[in-house]
Amino acid sequence: MPKSTRVFSLLLVAGIAGLLRMGSVASAMSDPQIPGSAQLEKFLTDQNIWGPDAAQVFAYFDRWRSEGESSIEIFYDRVVGGTKFETPEQAKVRAERMALVMKRPGAKLSPLFATSYKTALKRKIPPLQVQSARFMEDDSYRVEWKREGAEFLKKDLAMRAVTAAYGPPEKTTTEVVQARGDRRPAVLTISEYVGGKIKFVQSDLSPDPNLVDRVILDVPAVTALVLVSH
């Protein structure tokens, strides 16, 4: 075989081997179909953001998706669906339906999240309670998950700690939420990351407006990252 042909063959084999190695690395990385998935994973596994009961919420995240929710709001002590119902009856129907699917065991977390929340997942804790409730901020009716004594979001999470860890938000907006009656409206400062898939919300009605009042998560994006086979 001519020398030039041997050299070309060796280069071709090396190139194929390199592509195979790249493919194996890519397969172990975040889902390429979800833009910013690596950064979103960092947010979702950050123990400085989430309380010890967040793992239970993530394990049942697909129940929100099955009900057509596009986003949910995670507070310190409760998880609130993004859908706003006009009447308590409408919210009650959704809550009763979700309560039935919540009786099934939680879904299996993807390896990264199972490892990150290993300690929390070993704890024996009561199930989440599904209920419909009036959302006082705008007087809508929502579906909520609660559990006595649960901590889903760090209670003392300051927005400055988030920006120190992840840099300034990609987008910051202000939203004025007016409730019925003469109550003073809530002024929300919403800081978005990962193309809006995670939003940190501060409220001027909070005892300390510098703290994060809630975190809003994109249901389809988070479900695809957190759970196996979603």
Secondary structure, DSSP 8 states (H G I E B T S, - for coil): --HHHHHHHHHHHHHHHHHHHHHHHHHHSS-TTSTTHHHHHHHHT-TTTB-TTHHHHHHTHHHHHHTT-SEEEE-SS-EEES--BSSHHHHHHHHHHHHHHTTS----B-HHHHHHTHHHHHS-----EEEEEEETTTTEEEEEEE-TT--SB-TT-BHHHHHHHH-S-SEEEEEEE--STT---EEEEEEEEGGGTEEEEEETTSSSTTB--EEEEEHHHHHHHHBTT-
